[in-house]
Amino acid sequence: MARSPIDDVADVVKDAAYVSVGLGVIALQRLQVRRDELGKALSGQSDQVGGALGLVGSLVGERLKLVEERVSAARDRT
């Protein structure tokens, strides 16, 4: 029995659908990998920023302590 042209069209449409789904899955997996890479890169930068903020915080704390000592000493003189 011979195949009709409609059967051929149906097979082509089915193959196209499978290819489309496969490409969608591959694209989703690549996006997930990129998201993970970006997350790792940003977490590394946040560690650096956190370290810098800690350093700035300690410097500000030291300067604040110095100012408090000087204000206290000025109060004692008056």
N, CA, C and O atoms as a Tripos MOL2 file, in Angstrom:
@<TRIPOS>MOLECULE
protein
  312   311    78     0     0
PROTEIN
NO_CHARGES

@<TRIPOS>ATOM
      1 N           0.8420   -1.1720    0.0000 N.3       1 MET1
      2 CA          0.0000    0.0000    0.0000 C.3       1 MET1
      3 C           0.8940    1.2430    0.0000 C.2       1 MET1
      4 O           1.8660    1.3090    0.7520 O.2       1 MET1
      5 N           0.5780    2.1860   -0.8070 N.am      2 ALA2
      6 CA          1.3920    3.3840   -0.9830 C.3       2 ALA2
      7 C           1.0650    4.4150    0.0850 C.2       2 ALA2
      8 O          -0.0630    4.5130    0.5690 O.2       2 ALA2
      9 N           2.0850    5.1720    0.4310 N.am      3 ARG3
     10 CA          1.8850    6.2380    1.4350 C.3       3 ARG3
     11 C           1.2870    7.4600    0.7370 C.2       3 ARG3
     12 O           1.6240    7.7780   -0.4040 O.2       3 ARG3
     13 N           0.4140    8.1160    1.4420 N.am      4 SER4
     14 CA         -0.1860    9.3170    0.8610 C.3       4 SER4
     15 C           0.6910   10.5230    1.1890 C.2       4 SER4
     16 O           1.4830   10.4630    2.1300 O.2       4 SER4
     17 N           0.5700   11.5970    0.4480 N.am      5 PRO5
     18 CA          1.3460   12.8070    0.7370 C.3       5 PRO5
     19 C           1.0320   13.3830    2.1180 C.2       5 PRO5
     20 O           1.8770   14.0310    2.7330 O.2       5 PRO5
     21 N          -0.1690   13.1450    2.5910 N.am      6 ILE6
     22 CA         -0.5450   13.6410    3.9220 C.3       6 ILE6
     23 C           0.2760   12.9280    4.9920 C.2       6 ILE6
     24 O           0.6660   13.5470    5.9820 O.2       6 ILE6
     25 N           0.5430   11.6420    4.8090 N.am      7 ASP7
     26 CA          1.3740   10.8990    5.7560 C.3       7 ASP7
     27 C           2.7970   11.4650    5.7840 C.2       7 ASP7
     28 O           3.4150   11.5760    6.8430 O.2       7 ASP7
     29 N           3.3040   11.8200    4.5940 N.am      8 ASP8
     30 CA          4.6470   12.4040    4.5280 C.3       8 ASP8
     31 C           4.6900   13.7620    5.2540 C.2       8 ASP8
     32 O           5.6400   14.0530    5.9800 O.2       8 ASP8
     33 N           3.6690   14.5710    5.0510 N.am      9 VAL9
     34 CA          3.6000   15.8770    5.7120 C.3       9 VAL9
     35 C           3.5030   15.6890    7.2230 C.2       9 VAL9
     36 O           4.1420   16.4170    7.9830 O.2       9 VAL9
     37 N           2.7150   14.7260    7.6550 N.am     10 ALA10
     38 CA          2.5690   14.4650    9.0900 C.3      10 ALA10
     39 C           3.9070   14.0430    9.6990 C.2      10 ALA10
     40 O           4.2480   14.4610   10.8060 O.2      10 ALA10
     41 N           4.6560   13.2210    8.9820 N.am     11 ASP11
     42 CA          5.9660   12.7930    9.4770 C.3      11 ASP11
     43 C           6.9370   13.9730    9.5730 C.2      11 ASP11
     44 O           7.7030   14.0760   10.5310 O.2      11 ASP11
     45 N           6.8980   14.8560    8.5810 N.am     12 VAL12
     46 CA          7.7800   16.0210    8.5970 C.3      12 VAL12
     47 C           7.4170   16.9420    9.7610 C.2      12 VAL12
     48 O           8.3000   17.4550   10.4480 O.2      12 VAL12
     49 N           6.1320   17.1490    9.9780 N.am     13 VAL13
     50 CA          5.6840   18.0050   11.0920 C.3      13 VAL13
     51 C           6.0830   17.3780   12.4210 C.2      13 VAL13
     52 O           6.5120   18.0860   13.3320 O.2      13 VAL13
     53 N           5.9490   16.0710   12.5450 N.am     14 LYS14
     54 CA          6.3240   15.3850   13.7820 C.3      14 LYS14
     55 C           7.8280   15.5190   14.0300 C.2      14 LYS14
     56 O           8.2530   15.7980   15.1510 O.2      14 LYS14
     57 N           8.6230   15.3190   12.9890 N.am     15 ASP15
     58 CA         10.0770   15.4710   13.1170 C.3      15 ASP15
     59 C          10.4440   16.9000   13.5080 C.2      15 ASP15
     60 O          11.3210   17.1120   14.3450 O.2      15 ASP15
     61 N           9.7750   17.8740   12.9050 N.am     16 ALA16
     62 CA         10.0470   19.2740   13.2380 C.3      16 ALA16
     63 C           9.7070   19.5580   14.7000 C.2      16 ALA16
     64 O          10.4210   20.2970   15.3780 O.2      16 ALA16
     65 N           8.6220   18.9720   15.1760 N.am     17 ALA17
     66 CA          8.2380   19.1650   16.5770 C.3      17 ALA17
     67 C           9.2900   18.5520   17.5050 C.2      17 ALA17
     68 O           9.6600   19.1620   18.5080 O.2      17 ALA17
     69 N           9.7670   17.3620   17.1810 N.am     18 TYR18
     70 CA         10.7970   16.7300   18.0040 C.3      18 TYR18
     71 C          12.0810   17.5580   18.0280 C.2      18 TYR18
     72 O          12.7040   17.7220   19.0770 O.2      18 TYR18
     73 N          12.4680   18.0750   16.8670 N.am     19 VAL19
     74 CA         13.6760   18.9000   16.7910 C.3      19 VAL19
     75 C          13.4950   20.1680   17.6090 C.2      19 VAL19
     76 O          14.4120   20.5890   18.3130 O.2      19 VAL19
     77 N          12.3240   20.7770   17.5210 N.am     20 SER20
     78 CA         12.0550   22.0070   18.2760 C.3      20 SER20
     79 C          12.1260   21.7600   19.7770 C.2      20 SER20
     80 O          12.7120   22.5540   20.5110 O.2      20 SER20
     81 N          11.5420   20.6820   20.2260 N.am     21 VAL21
     82 CA         11.5830   20.3550   21.6590 C.3      21 VAL21
     83 C          13.0190   20.0720   22.0850 C.2      21 VAL21
     84 O          13.4530   20.5200   23.1470 O.2      21 VAL21
     85 N          13.7500   19.3370   21.2680 N.am     22 GLY22
     86 CA         15.1440   19.0320   21.5950 C.3      22 GLY22
     87 C          15.9860   20.2900   21.6930 C.2      22 GLY22
     88 O          16.7840   20.4330   22.6190 O.2      22 GLY22
     89 N          15.8180   21.2080   20.7430 N.am     23 LEU23
     90 CA         16.5660   22.4680   20.7870 C.3      23 LEU23
     91 C          16.1680   23.2950   22.0020 C.2      23 LEU23
     92 O          17.0130   23.9590   22.6040 O.2      23 LEU23
     93 N          14.8920   23.2610   22.3670 N.am     24 GLY24
     94 CA         14.4390   23.9720   23.5630 C.3      24 GLY24
     95 C          15.0790   23.4210   24.8250 C.2      24 GLY24
     96 O          15.4720   24.1820   25.7080 O.2      24 GLY24
     97 N          15.1850   22.1040   24.9130 N.am     25 VAL25
     98 CA         15.8150   21.4710   26.0780 C.3      25 VAL25
     99 C          17.2930   21.8400   26.1490 C.2      25 VAL25
    100 O          17.8070   22.1580   27.2210 O.2      25 VAL25
    101 N          17.9670   21.7980   25.0160 N.am     26 ILE26
    102 CA         19.3910   22.1670   24.9900 C.3      26 ILE26
    103 C          19.5760   23.6210   25.4000 C.2      26 ILE26
    104 O          20.4740   23.9390   26.1800 O.2      26 ILE26
    105 N          18.7260   24.5110   24.8760 N.am     27 ALA27
    106 CA         18.8200   25.9350   25.2320 C.3      27 ALA27
    107 C          18.5870   26.1310   26.7210 C.2      27 ALA27
    108 O          19.2900   26.9210   27.3500 O.2      27 ALA27
    109 N          17.6200   25.4330   27.2990 N.am     28 LEU28
    110 CA         17.3420   25.5450   28.7300 C.3      28 LEU28
    111 C          18.5390   25.0680   29.5530 C.2      28 LEU28
    112 O          18.9000   25.7010   30.5450 O.2      28 LEU28
    113 N          19.1450   23.9710   29.1520 N.am     29 GLN29
    114 CA         20.3040   23.4640   29.8800 C.3      29 GLN29
    115 C          21.4690   24.4450   29.8070 C.2      29 GLN29
    116 O          22.1700   24.6410   30.7990 O.2      29 GLN29
    117 N          21.6830   25.0580   28.6600 N.am     30 ARG30
    118 CA         22.7620   26.0440   28.5210 C.3      30 ARG30
    119 C          22.4930   27.2630   29.4000 C.2      30 ARG30
    120 O          23.4130   27.8090   30.0090 O.2      30 ARG30
    121 N          21.2330   27.6850   29.4660 N.am     31 LEU31
    122 CA         20.8770   28.8100   30.3360 C.3      31 LEU31
    123 C          21.1310   28.4800   31.8030 C.2      31 LEU31
    124 O          21.6040   29.3290   32.5580 O.2      31 LEU31
    125 N          20.8220   27.2640   32.2040 N.am     32 GLN32
    126 CA         21.0650   26.8630   33.5850 C.3      32 GLN32
    127 C          22.5520   26.8660   33.9110 C.2      32 GLN32
    128 O          22.9540   27.2870   34.9960 O.2      32 GLN32
    129 N          23.3670   26.3970   32.9740 N.am     33 VAL33
    130 CA         24.8170   26.4030   33.1880 C.3      33 VAL33
    131 C          25.3170   27.8310   33.3060 C.2      33 VAL33
    132 O          26.1230   28.1360   34.1840 O.2      33 VAL33
    133 N          24.8420   28.7160   32.4200 N.am     34 ARG34
    134 CA         25.2580   30.1210   32.4680 C.3      34 ARG34
    135 C          24.8280   30.7740   33.7740 C.2      34 ARG34
    136 O          25.5720   31.5710   34.3460 O.2      34 ARG34
    137 N          23.6250   30.4400   34.2480 N.am     35 ARG35
    138 CA         23.1350   30.9840   35.5140 C.3      35 ARG35
    139 C          24.0380   30.5440   36.6620 C.2      35 ARG35
    140 O          24.3870   31.3450   37.5290 O.2      35 ARG35
    141 N          24.4080   29.2780   36.6600 N.am     36 ASP36
    142 CA         25.2900   28.7770   37.7170 C.3      36 ASP36
    143 C          26.6620   29.4560   37.6570 C.2      36 ASP36
    144 O          27.2270   29.8120   38.6910 O.2      36 ASP36
    145 N          27.1910   29.6330   36.4500 N.am     37 GLU37
    146 CA         28.4950   30.3040   36.3040 C.3      37 GLU37
    147 C          28.4130   31.7420   36.7940 C.2      37 GLU37
    148 O          29.3200   32.2240   37.4730 O.2      37 GLU37
    149 N          27.3370   32.4220   36.4550 N.am     38 LEU38
    150 CA         27.1620   33.8050   36.8860 C.3      38 LEU38
    151 C          27.0230   33.8720   38.4020 C.2      38 LEU38
    152 O          27.5780   34.7670   39.0400 O.2      38 LEU38
    153 N          26.2890   32.9370   38.9730 N.am     39 GLY39
    154 CA         26.1480   32.9010   40.4280 C.3      39 GLY39
    155 C          27.4840   32.7060   41.1240 C.2      39 GLY39
    156 O          27.7630   33.3460   42.1380 O.2      39 GLY39
    157 N          28.3050   31.8260   40.5820 N.am     40 LYS40
    158 CA         29.6290   31.5970   41.1730 C.3      40 LYS40
    159 C          30.5040   32.8380   41.0370 C.2      40 LYS40
    160 O          31.2280   33.2000   41.9640 O.2      40 LYS40
    161 N          30.4330   33.4830   39.8840 N.am     41 ALA41
    162 CA         31.2390   34.6930   39.6690 C.3      41 ALA41
    163 C          30.8000   35.8040   40.6170 C.2      41 ALA41
    164 O          31.6350   36.5070   41.1870 O.2      41 ALA41
    165 N          29.5040   35.9580   40.7810 N.am     42 LEU42
    166 CA         29.0060   37.0130   41.6590 C.3      42 LEU42
    167 C          29.2920   36.7140   43.1230 C.2      42 LEU42
    168 O          29.5480   37.6310   43.9030 O.2      42 LEU42
    169 N          29.2510   35.4370   43.5050 N.am     43 SER43
    170 CA         29.5500   35.1130   44.8980 C.3      43 SER43
    171 C          31.0190   35.3810   45.1990 C.2      43 SER43
    172 O          31.3570   35.7950   46.3080 O.2      43 SER43
    173 N          31.8870   35.1500   44.2300 N.am     44 GLY44
    174 CA         33.3040   35.4740   44.4160 C.3      44 GLY44
    175 C          33.5100   36.9610   44.5740 C.2      44 GLY44
    176 O          34.3210   37.4000   45.3890 O.2      44 GLY44
    177 N          32.7800   37.7380   43.8000 N.am     45 GLN45
    178 CA         32.8940   39.1910   43.9130 C.3      45 GLN45
    179 C          32.2980   39.6810   45.2140 C.2      45 GLN45
    180 O          32.8070   40.6330   45.8050 O.2      45 GLN45
    181 N          31.2220   39.0490   45.6750 N.am     46 SER46
    182 CA         30.6210   39.4930   46.9310 C.3      46 SER46
    183 C          31.5600   39.2290   48.1010 C.2      46 SER46
    184 O          31.5650   39.9810   49.0760 O.2      46 SER46
    185 N          32.3620   38.1540   48.0100 N.am     47 ASP47
    186 CA         33.3610   37.9080   49.0440 C.3      47 ASP47
    187 C          34.3980   39.0260   49.0540 C.2      47 ASP47
    188 O          34.8090   39.4870   50.1190 O.2      47 ASP47
    189 N          34.8190   39.4590   47.8750 N.am     48 GLN48
    190 CA         35.7870   40.5520   47.7900 C.3      48 GLN48
    191 C          35.1860   41.8450   48.3070 C.2      48 GLN48
    192 O          35.8370   42.5860   49.0430 O.2      48 GLN48
    193 N          33.9440   42.1200   47.9240 N.am     49 VAL49
    194 CA         33.2740   43.3360   48.3860 C.3      49 VAL49
    195 C          33.0670   43.2630   49.8920 C.2      49 VAL49
    196 O          33.2370   44.2620   50.5910 O.2      49 VAL49
    197 N          32.7030   42.0980   50.3900 N.am     50 GLY50
    198 CA         32.5220   41.9350   51.8320 C.3      50 GLY50
    199 C          33.8130   42.1790   52.5850 C.2      50 GLY50
    200 O          33.8060   42.7990   53.6490 O.2      50 GLY50
    201 N          34.9240   41.6960   52.0410 N.am     51 GLY51
    202 CA         36.2240   41.9320   52.6700 C.3      51 GLY51
    203 C          36.5790   43.4000   52.6640 C.2      51 GLY51
    204 O          37.0920   43.9190   53.6550 O.2      51 GLY51
    205 N          36.3140   44.0790   51.5600 N.am     52 ALA52
    206 CA         36.6010   45.5050   51.4650 C.3      52 ALA52
    207 C          35.7180   46.2900   52.4370 C.2      52 ALA52
    208 O          36.1790   47.2310   53.0840 O.2      52 ALA52
    209 N          34.4630   45.9010   52.5320 N.am     53 LEU53
    210 CA         33.5680   46.5850   53.4700 C.3      53 LEU53
    211 C          34.0010   46.3520   54.9150 C.2      53 LEU53
    212 O          33.9060   47.2500   55.7510 O.2      53 LEU53
    213 N          34.4700   45.1610   55.1960 N.am     54 GLY54
    214 CA         34.9730   44.8860   56.5410 C.3      54 GLY54
    215 C          36.1770   45.7590   56.8590 C.2      54 GLY54
    216 O          36.2870   46.2800   57.9690 O.2      54 GLY54
    217 N          37.0740   45.9240   55.9050 N.am     55 LEU55
    218 CA         38.2450   46.7690   56.0910 C.3      55 LEU55
    219 C          37.8350   48.2180   56.3050 C.2      55 LEU55
    220 O          38.3430   48.8860   57.2060 O.2      55 LEU55
    221 N          36.9120   48.7030   55.4750 N.am     56 VAL56
    222 CA         36.4310   50.0810   55.6240 C.3      56 VAL56
    223 C          35.7500   50.2450   56.9790 C.2      56 VAL56
    224 O          35.9400   51.2560   57.6560 O.2      56 VAL56
    225 N          34.9620   49.2590   57.3710 N.am     57 GLY57
    226 CA         34.2840   49.3210   58.6660 C.3      57 GLY57
    227 C          35.2600   49.4030   59.8270 C.2      57 GLY57
    228 O          35.0480   50.1650   60.7700 O.2      57 GLY57
    229 N          36.3260   48.6240   59.7580 N.am     58 SER58
    230 CA         37.3080   48.6630   60.8440 C.3      58 SER58
    231 C          38.0480   49.9990   60.8630 C.2      58 SER58
    232 O          38.3440   50.5270   61.9350 O.2      58 SER58
    233 N          38.3490   50.5490   59.6790 N.am     59 LEU59
    234 CA         39.0040   51.8610   59.6260 C.3      59 LEU59
    235 C          38.0910   52.9450   60.1870 C.2      59 LEU59
    236 O          38.5380   53.8070   60.9440 O.2      59 LEU59
    237 N          36.8340   52.9040   59.8220 N.am     60 VAL60
    238 CA         35.8820   53.8870   60.3490 C.3      60 VAL60
    239 C          35.7530   53.7260   61.8590 C.2      60 VAL60
    240 O          35.6820   54.7140   62.5900 O.2      60 VAL60
    241 N          35.7220   52.4910   62.3200 N.am     61 GLY61
    242 CA         35.6440   52.2490   63.7560 C.3      61 GLY61
    243 C          36.8390   52.8220   64.5050 C.2      61 GLY61
    244 O          36.6850   53.4240   65.5680 O.2      61 GLY61
    245 N          38.0240   52.6320   63.9470 N.am     62 GLU62
    246 CA         39.2350   53.1790   64.5680 C.3      62 GLU62
    247 C          39.1840   54.7020   64.6150 C.2      62 GLU62
    248 O          39.5170   55.3070   65.6340 O.2      62 GLU62
    249 N          38.7690   55.3200   63.5140 N.am     63 ARG63
    250 CA         38.6940   56.7910   63.4710 C.3      63 ARG63
    251 C          37.6340   57.3050   64.4280 C.2      63 ARG63
    252 O          37.8300   58.3340   65.0750 O.2      63 ARG63
    253 N          36.5210   56.6050   64.5280 N.am     64 LEU64
    254 CA         35.4740   57.0110   65.4550 C.3      64 LEU64
    255 C          35.9680   56.9260   66.8940 C.2      64 LEU64
    256 O          35.6750   57.8080   67.7020 O.2      64 LEU64
    257 N          36.7000   55.8960   67.2130 N.am     65 LYS65
    258 CA         37.2540   55.7520   68.5560 C.3      65 LYS65
    259 C          38.2140   56.9050   68.8490 C.2      65 LYS65
    260 O          38.2000   57.4570   69.9500 O.2      65 LYS65
    261 N          39.0470   57.2720   67.8740 N.am     66 LEU66
    262 CA         39.9790   58.3800   68.0340 C.3      66 LEU66
    263 C          39.2230   59.6890   68.2760 C.2      66 LEU66
    264 O          39.6060   60.4750   69.1430 O.2      66 LEU66
    265 N          38.1520   59.9250   67.5100 N.am     67 VAL67
    266 CA         37.3540   61.1370   67.6830 C.3      67 VAL67
    267 C          36.7230   61.1490   69.0780 C.2      67 VAL67
    268 O          36.7200   62.1820   69.7470 O.2      67 VAL67
    269 N          36.1930   60.0160   69.5150 N.am     68 GLU68
    270 CA         35.5850   59.9440   70.8450 C.3      68 GLU68
    271 C          36.6140   60.2430   71.9390 C.2      68 GLU68
    272 O          36.3090   60.9350   72.9110 O.2      68 GLU68
    273 N          37.8240   59.7220   71.7780 N.am     69 GLU69
    274 CA         38.8700   59.9970   72.7640 C.3      69 GLU69
    275 C          39.2110   61.4850   72.8070 C.2      69 GLU69
    276 O          39.3970   62.0580   73.8800 O.2      69 GLU69
    277 N          39.2910   62.0980   71.6350 N.am     70 ARG70
    278 CA         39.6210   63.5190   71.5880 C.3      70 ARG70
    279 C          38.4960   64.3710   72.1610 C.2      70 ARG70
    280 O          38.7550   65.3500   72.8610 O.2      70 ARG70
    281 N          37.2570   64.0090   71.8720 N.am     71 VAL71
    282 CA         36.1150   64.7470   72.4280 C.3      71 VAL71
    283 C          36.0950   64.5760   73.9420 C.2      71 VAL71
    284 O          35.8340   65.5350   74.6680 O.2      71 VAL71
    285 N          36.3600   63.3960   74.4130 N.am     72 SER72
    286 CA         36.3930   63.1380   75.8490 C.3      72 SER72
    287 C          37.5090   63.9550   76.5240 C.2      72 SER72
    288 O          37.3120   64.5310   77.5940 O.2      72 SER72
    289 N          38.6640   63.9890   75.8850 N.am     73 ALA73
    290 CA         39.7770   64.7580   76.4180 C.3      73 ALA73
    291 C          39.4630   66.2570   76.4220 C.2      73 ALA73
    292 O          39.8400   66.9640   77.3560 O.2      73 ALA73
    293 N          38.7780   66.7430   75.3890 N.am     74 ALA74
    294 CA         38.3940   68.1600   75.3440 C.3      74 ALA74
    295 C          37.3750   68.4750   76.4250 C.2      74 ALA74
    296 O          37.4250   69.5640   76.9980 O.2      74 ALA74
    297 N          36.4580   67.5750   76.7270 N.am     75 ARG75
    298 CA         35.4690   67.7770   77.7980 C.3      75 ARG75
    299 C          36.1720   67.8290   79.1590 C.2      75 ARG75
    300 O          35.8350   68.6390   80.0220 O.2      75 ARG75
    301 N          37.1480   66.9490   79.3200 N.am     76 ASP76
    302 CA         37.8520   66.9120   80.6000 C.3      76 ASP76
    303 C          38.6160   68.2250   80.8550 C.2      76 ASP76
    304 O          38.7670   68.6290   82.0080 O.2      76 ASP76
    305 N          39.0850   68.8720   79.8250 N.am     77 ARG77
    306 CA         39.8370   70.1140   79.9700 C.3      77 ARG77
    307 C          38.9430   71.2810   80.3590 C.2      77 ARG77
    308 O          39.4070   72.2410   80.9730 O.2      77 ARG77
    309 N          37.6890   71.2080   80.0120 N.am     78 THR78
    310 CA         36.8030   72.3540   80.3150 C.3      78 THR78
    311 C          36.1420   72.2450   81.6340 C.2      78 THR78
    312 O          35.3760   73.1310   82.0160 O.2      78 THR78
@<TRIPOS>BOND
     1     1     2 1
     2     2     3 1
     3     3     4 2
     4     3     5 am
     5     5     6 1
     6     6     7 1
     7     7     8 2
     8     7     9 am
     9     9    10 1
    10    10    11 1
    11    11    12 2
    12    11    13 am
    13    13    14 1
    14    14    15 1
    15    15    16 2
    16    15    17 am
    17    17    18 1
    18    18    19 1
    19    19    20 2
    20    19    21 am
    21    21    22 1
    22    22    23 1
    23    23    24 2
    24    23    25 am
    25    25    26 1
    26    26    27 1
    27    27    28 2
    28    27    29 am
    29    29    30 1
    30    30    31 1
    31    31    32 2
    32    31    33 am
    33    33    34 1
    34    34    35 1
    35    35    36 2
    36    35    37 am
    37    37    38 1
    38    38    39 1
    39    39    40 2
    40    39    41 am
    41    41    42 1
    42    42    43 1
    43    43    44 2
    44    43    45 am
    45    45    46 1
    46    46    47 1
    47    47    48 2
    48    47    49 am
    49    49    50 1
    50    50    51 1
    51    51    52 2
    52    51    53 am
    53    53    54 1
    54    54    55 1
    55    55    56 2
    56    55    57 am
    57    57    58 1
    58    58    59 1
    59    59    60 2
    60    59    61 am
    61    61    62 1
    62    62    63 1
    63    63    64 2
    64    63    65 am
    65    65    66 1
    66    66    67 1
    67    67    68 2
    68    67    69 am
    69    69    70 1
    70    70    71 1
    71    71    72 2
    72    71    73 am
    73    73    74 1
    74    74    75 1
    75    75    76 2
    76    75    77 am
    77    77    78 1
    78    78    79 1
    79    79    80 2
    80    79    81 am
    81    81    82 1
    82    82    83 1
    83    83    84 2
    84    83    85 am
    85    85    86 1
    86    86    87 1
    87    87    88 2
    88    87    89 am
    89    89    90 1
    90    90    91 1
    91    91    92 2
    92    91    93 am
    93    93    94 1
    94    94    95 1
    95    95    96 2
    96    95    97 am
    97    97    98 1
    98    98    99 1
    99    99   100 2
   100    99   101 am
   101   101   102 1
   102   102   103 1
   103   103   104 2
   104   103   105 am
   105   105   106 1
   106   106   107 1
   107   107   108 2
   108   107   109 am
   109   109   110 1
   110   110   111 1
   111   111   112 2
   112   111   113 am
   113   113   114 1
   114   114   115 1
   115   115   116 2
   116   115   117 am
   117   117   118 1
   118   118   119 1
   119   119   120 2
   120   119   121 am
   121   121   122 1
   122   122   123 1
   123   123   124 2
   124   123   125 am
   125   125   126 1
   126   126   127 1
   127   127   128 2
   128   127   129 am
   129   129   130 1
   130   130   131 1
   131   131   132 2
   132   131   133 am
   133   133   134 1
   134   134   135 1
   135   135   136 2
   136   135   137 am
   137   137   138 1
   138   138   139 1
   139   139   140 2
   140   139   141 am
   141   141   142 1
   142   142   143 1
   143   143   144 2
   144   143   145 am
   145   145   146 1
   146   146   147 1
   147   147   148 2
   148   147   149 am
   149   149   150 1
   150   150   151 1
   151   151   152 2
   152   151   153 am
   153   153   154 1
   154   154   155 1
   155   155   156 2
   156   155   157 am
   157   157   158 1
   158   158   159 1
   159   159   160 2
   160   159   161 am
   161   161   162 1
   162   162   163 1
   163   163   164 2
   164   163   165 am
   165   165   166 1
   166   166   167 1
   167   167   168 2
   168   167   169 am
   169   169   170 1
   170   170   171 1
   171   171   172 2
   172   171   173 am
   173   173   174 1
   174   174   175 1
   175   175   176 2
   176   175   177 am
   177   177   178 1
   178   178   179 1
   179   179   180 2
   180   179   181 am
   181   181   182 1
   182   182   183 1
   183   183   184 2
   184   183   185 am
   185   185   186 1
   186   186   187 1
   187   187   188 2
   188   187   189 am
   189   189   190 1
   190   190   191 1
   191   191   192 2
   192   191   193 am
   193   193   194 1
   194   194   195 1
   195   195   196 2
   196   195   197 am
   197   197   198 1
   198   198   199 1
   199   199   200 2
   200   199   201 am
   201   201   202 1
   202   202   203 1
   203   203   204 2
   204   203   205 am
   205   205   206 1
   206   206   207 1
   207   207   208 2
   208   207   209 am
   209   209   210 1
   210   210   211 1
   211   211   212 2
   212   211   213 am
   213   213   214 1
   214   214   215 1
   215   215   216 2
   216   215   217 am
   217   217   218 1
   218   218   219 1
   219   219   220 2
   220   219   221 am
   221   221   222 1
   222   222   223 1
   223   223   224 2
   224   223   225 am
   225   225   226 1
   226   226   227 1
   227   227   228 2
   228   227   229 am
   229   229   230 1
   230   230   231 1
   231   231   232 2
   232   231   233 am
   233   233   234 1
   234   234   235 1
   235   235   236 2
   236   235   237 am
   237   237   238 1
   238   238   239 1
   239   239   240 2
   240   239   241 am
   241   241   242 1
   242   242   243 1
   243   243   244 2
   244   243   245 am
   245   245   246 1
   246   246   247 1
   247   247   248 2
   248   247   249 am
   249   249   250 1
   250   250   251 1
   251   251   252 2
   252   251   253 am
   253   253   254 1
   254   254   255 1
   255   255   256 2
   256   255   257 am
   257   257   258 1
   258   258   259 1
   259   259   260 2
   260   259   261 am
   261   261   262 1
   262   262   263 1
   263   263   264 2
   264   263   265 am
   265   265   266 1
   266   266   267 1
   267   267   268 2
   268   267   269 am
   269   269   270 1
   270   270   271 1
   271   271   272 2
   272   271   273 am
   273   273   274 1
   274   274   275 1
   275   275   276 2
   276   275   277 am
   277   277   278 1
   278   278   279 1
   279   279   280 2
   280   279   281 am
   281   281   282 1
   282   282   283 1
   283   283   284 2
   284   283   285 am
   285   285   286 1
   286   286   287 1
   287   287   288 2
   288   287   289 am
   289   289   290 1
   290   290   291 1
   291   291   292 2
   292   291   293 am
   293   293   294 1
   294   294   295 1
   295   295   296 2
   296   295   297 am
   297   297   298 1
   298   298   299 1
   299   299   300 2
   300   299   301 am
   301   301   302 1
   302   302   303 1
   303   303   304 2
   304   303   305 am
   305   305   306 1
   306   306   307 1
   307   307   308 2
   308   307   309 am
   309   309   310 1
   310   310   311 1
   311   311   312 2
@<TRIPOS>SUBSTRUCTURE
     1 MET1         2 RESIDUE 1 A MET
     2 ALA2         6 RESIDUE 1 A ALA
     3 ARG3        10 RESIDUE 1 A ARG
     4 SER4        14 RESIDUE 1 A SER
     5 PRO5        18 RESIDUE 1 A PRO
     6 ILE6        22 RESIDUE 1 A ILE
     7 ASP7        26 RESIDUE 1 A ASP
     8 ASP8        30 RESIDUE 1 A ASP
     9 VAL9        34 RESIDUE 1 A VAL
    10 ALA10       38 RESIDUE 1 A ALA
    11 ASP11       42 RESIDUE 1 A ASP
    12 VAL12       46 RESIDUE 1 A VAL
    13 VAL13       50 RESIDUE 1 A VAL
    14 LYS14       54 RESIDUE 1 A LYS
    15 ASP15       58 RESIDUE 1 A ASP
    16 ALA16       62 RESIDUE 1 A ALA
    17 ALA17       66 RESIDUE 1 A ALA
    18 TYR18       70 RESIDUE 1 A TYR
    19 VAL19       74 RESIDUE 1 A VAL
    20 SER20       78 RESIDUE 1 A SER
    21 VAL21       82 RESIDUE 1 A VAL
    22 GLY22       86 RESIDUE 1 A GLY
    23 LEU23       90 RESIDUE 1 A LEU
    24 GLY24       94 RESIDUE 1 A GLY
    25 VAL25       98 RESIDUE 1 A VAL
    26 ILE26      102 RESIDUE 1 A ILE
    27 ALA27      106 RESIDUE 1 A ALA
    28 LEU28      110 RESIDUE 1 A LEU
    29 GLN29      114 RESIDUE 1 A GLN
    30 ARG30      118 RESIDUE 1 A ARG
    31 LEU31      122 RESIDUE 1 A LEU
    32 GLN32      126 RESIDUE 1 A GLN
    33 VAL33      130 RESIDUE 1 A VAL
    34 ARG34      134 RESIDUE 1 A ARG
    35 ARG35      138 RESIDUE 1 A ARG
    36 ASP36      142 RESIDUE 1 A ASP
    37 GLU37      146 RESIDUE 1 A GLU
    38 LEU38      150 RESIDUE 1 A LEU
    39 GLY39      154 RESIDUE 1 A GLY
    40 LYS40      158 RESIDUE 1 A LYS
    41 ALA41      162 RESIDUE 1 A ALA
    42 LEU42      166 RESIDUE 1 A LEU
    43 SER43      170 RESIDUE 1 A SER
    44 GLY44      174 RESIDUE 1 A GLY
    45 GLN45      178 RESIDUE 1 A GLN
    46 SER46      182 RESIDUE 1 A SER
    47 ASP47      186 RESIDUE 1 A ASP
    48 GLN48      190 RESIDUE 1 A GLN
    49 VAL49      194 RESIDUE 1 A VAL
    50 GLY50      198 RESIDUE 1 A GLY
    51 GLY51      202 RESIDUE 1 A GLY
    52 ALA52      206 RESIDUE 1 A ALA
    53 LEU53      210 RESIDUE 1 A LEU
    54 GLY54      214 RESIDUE 1 A GLY
    55 LEU55      218 RESIDUE 1 A LEU
    56 VAL56      222 RESIDUE 1 A VAL
    57 GLY57      226 RESIDUE 1 A GLY
    58 SER58      230 RESIDUE 1 A SER
    59 LEU59      234 RESIDUE 1 A LEU
    60 VAL60      238 RESIDUE 1 A VAL
    61 GLY61      242 RESIDUE 1 A GLY
    62 GLU62      246 RESIDUE 1 A GLU
    63 ARG63      250 RESIDUE 1 A ARG
    64 LEU64      254 RESIDUE 1 A LEU
    65 LYS65      258 RESIDUE 1 A LYS
    66 LEU66      262 RESIDUE 1 A LEU
    67 VAL67      266 RESIDUE 1 A VAL
    68 GLU68      270 RESIDUE 1 A GLU
    69 GLU69      274 RESIDUE 1 A GLU
    70 ARG70      278 RESIDUE 1 A ARG
    71 VAL71      282 RESIDUE 1 A VAL
    72 SER72      286 RESIDUE 1 A SER
    73 ALA73      290 RESIDUE 1 A ALA
    74 ALA74      294 RESIDUE 1 A ALA
    75 ARG75      298 RESIDUE 1 A ARG
    76 ASP76      302 RESIDUE 1 A ASP
    77 ARG77      306 RESIDUE 1 A ARG
    78 THR78      310 RESIDUE 1 A THR
